[in-house]
Amino acid sequence: MAYIYEYIRTQGFEPIHFEEHYTRLEALARKYFLTPLSVERKELQRLIGEQLCNDGFSPRNTNAVYVRYNCDGEVTIASEEILYNDFSLRALRPRIFVCRVSGEPLTDNTSAKEALLEMNHTTAIISEQGVPLWVNEQGEVLAIDGASVIAVFDNEIRFSRMGGGAEFDIAYNAASKIRNNVTKEEILLSDLTSAKELLYIDHRGITAIEAYESHHFMDITASKLAAAITAKER
């Protein structure tokens, strides 16, 4: 069955940036199912808190939930553990392998996106290549491991024009206070060898890519962005 979804971080049992996440789910429901969400805001918040409590998650720590909304209006919520209590630069430093993709549903949070990610992750496990970097026919980077992309150059922090999500938007505002030249533009595969850092961001935190082919990246800006987001959320 076709579905849409959103990952939502929580502080204890309370969703963080709930309105932004609800708005994204509402937009996806109207776009793909041609109808508004059948679950109200307060009811979804209640269901999130109830699921975390039932699953034995801490009411004090940072947690996360996966909210899945089927085309028939059914809501499914699954709890997910977050390794870091603050929004952090993850210790993981993966490499990337390039996957050629096309189609808007592959960047939106839909069942089509999750199916492709599952296939990519299987490929990664078998080949030990790292995480998938999605590139379209025009050579534009769409996502890394399904998440929004940020590239840091000598004189620019470039947020992908294909990116989105609560954490992505907060990171953009935080970056604007760190550097002057912060943009939302396309990131091309051909740009990567001139980038100082290559990052992706979602509910898990900020992940800094270690290398693309023989080109290695740093993680200085990534660390600053994570700290700025944490400061904003406290």
N, C-alpha and C positions, 0 to 999 in steps of 0.2 A: 504493500500500500504506500502511495506517495505521502510524504510528510515534509514539514519544515521543522527547524529546531533552533535553539539558542543555548549557549553555555552562559550561566550567570554565576558570578562569584558572590559569596555571602559573607557577612560578618556575623559569626554565630549562625542564627537561623534567619537573619534579615538580609534580603537581597541588596547588593550594592549596585547603584546605577540602574535600579529597576525600571524606571520610566523609559530610559533609552532602550533597554532590552525589549520591553513590552511593545514599544513603538516599532521596533524592527520586526518583531513577530507579526504585528498587525499589518505592516506593509507587505510582508511575504504572503500572508494569508489572502490579502486582496489581490495580489499579483498572480499567484498560482492557483488559488481556489476560488477566486472571484467573490469572496465573502469576507466580512470582518470576523475577528476571533469570537468564538462562542463563549470563551471564559473571560470573566471580568477581572480587572486588575486586583482587587482585594481578594478574590477567590484564588487567583494564581499565587499571590503572596502567601496565602494561608496554606495552600497545597505544598509550596516549597518548604516552608517551616515545618510542616507536619512530616514530610518525607525525611528531612534531615534528622528530626527528632526520633522518628521510628527506626532509622538506620543507625542510631547511636552516635551521631556526630556531635562534636563539642559545641556548646552554645557560646564559647568564648573565642574559638579559633576561626581562621579564614577557611571556608569550605567552598564548594561549588556544586551546582546542579546542572543536569542536562535536561532541558525542557523540550519535549517532542510533541508536535501538534499534527495529528493525522488529518487527511483530507475530509474525513467524516466528522471532525470536531473533537475526537478523543484526545485527551491530554495525558501524556506519560512523563513522569519525573523520576530521574535517577540521581542519586547522590554521588559525588566524586570528591576524593581527597585531594587537597592542595598541599604540596610539599612545603611551601614557604608561607609563613603567616602574613608577610607583607608582599606587595607586588614587587617581584624581584627579577634580576637578571639570572636566568637559569644556569646551573652549572654545566648543563649539556652544551657541547660545542660540535654540532653535527656538520658533516659535509653534505653536499646536495647532488642530486642527479636530475637532469632535465627531462620533463615530460611534455610533449606537445599536446595541447588540448584546444577545444573550441566550445563555444556555447555559454551563455550567461548563467544558466542553472548550475554550472560548475564553480562559480564564485559565490553564488547565494547559498545560504544554509538550507539545503534541500537534500532529499534522499538520493538524488543523482550525485551530488557532491560527495556524500558519505560513501556511496558505492565505489566511486573512483578512488577515494582515499584508501579504502580497504584493499583494493587491488594494488595500489602503489605501495602500501605498507608490506604486503606480501612479497612484492618484488624486492623491496629494500631488505627484508629479512633474508631472503634467499641469496641475494647478490652482495649484501653488506655495503651498499652504495651510499646509504645515508637517508636523507629526507627528500621528498619530491619537490621540485621547483616547476610550477606550471607556467608554460609559455604558449601564447597563441600564435596563429599563422603569421602575424606581423612582427613577431619577435618580442612582444611586450610581456614582461613578467606579470603574472596575475596573482600568484600566491606561492607561499612556501609551506609545505605540510598543511595546506588548506587555510593558512592564516595570512593576515595582511602584512605587506612588505614595506620596509624602510631601508633606504640606501644612504650612506653617509659619504660625501665626497669632500675634497679639500675645502671648498667654499660653499657647500650646500648640504642641508639635510633634506632628502627628497622622500616624501611619503607617496606611496603608489596611489594614483588616481582610482585604482580599482579596489583600494582598501576601505574598510569600514568597521564599525563596532564601537562599543563604549570605550574600551581600552585604547583603541587606535585613535579615536578623537581626542581623548585626554592626553595621550602622548604627543599629538600634534600641537596642542595648546602649550604643553610643557616645553616642547622643543623650541617653540617660538620665543620663550623666555631665556633659553640657553644660547641660541644663535640667531643672527639676523636673517640669514637667507634660508628660510624654511618654506618649502613648496609642496604642492600636491600636483604631481605631474606623472607622466608615464615613465616607467623604469624599463629599459630595454636590456635584453640579454647581453648585447654588445657593450653595455655600460658597466657591467660588473667587474671587469678587470681594471677599471679605473677607480672603483669604489674603495674607500678605506674600511668601511664596515658594511655588512649586509645582515639585516635583522628581520625577524618576524615576530608579531605580537598578537596575543589573544588572551583568553582567561587564564592560561597557564603561566603567563609572564612574558618577558622579552627573551628571545633566544637569539644568540649571536652565532652566525655561521662561521665555521672555522676556515673553509677553503672552497673555492670553485676552480676545478682543474688544478693548475699549479699556482693560482693566485690565492694568497692567504689574507685574512681579514683580522682587524683588531676588534676590541669591544669597549672602548673608552666612552663613547657617547651612549652606548647601550646601558652602561652602568649609571650614568647621570640621569637618563630618562626614567629608569626604574625607580631611582631615589626620588625624583621629582613627582612621580605618580603616587608613590607611597606617602610623601609629605602632603599631597593634596587630599588624600583619602582619610588622613588621620583627623 
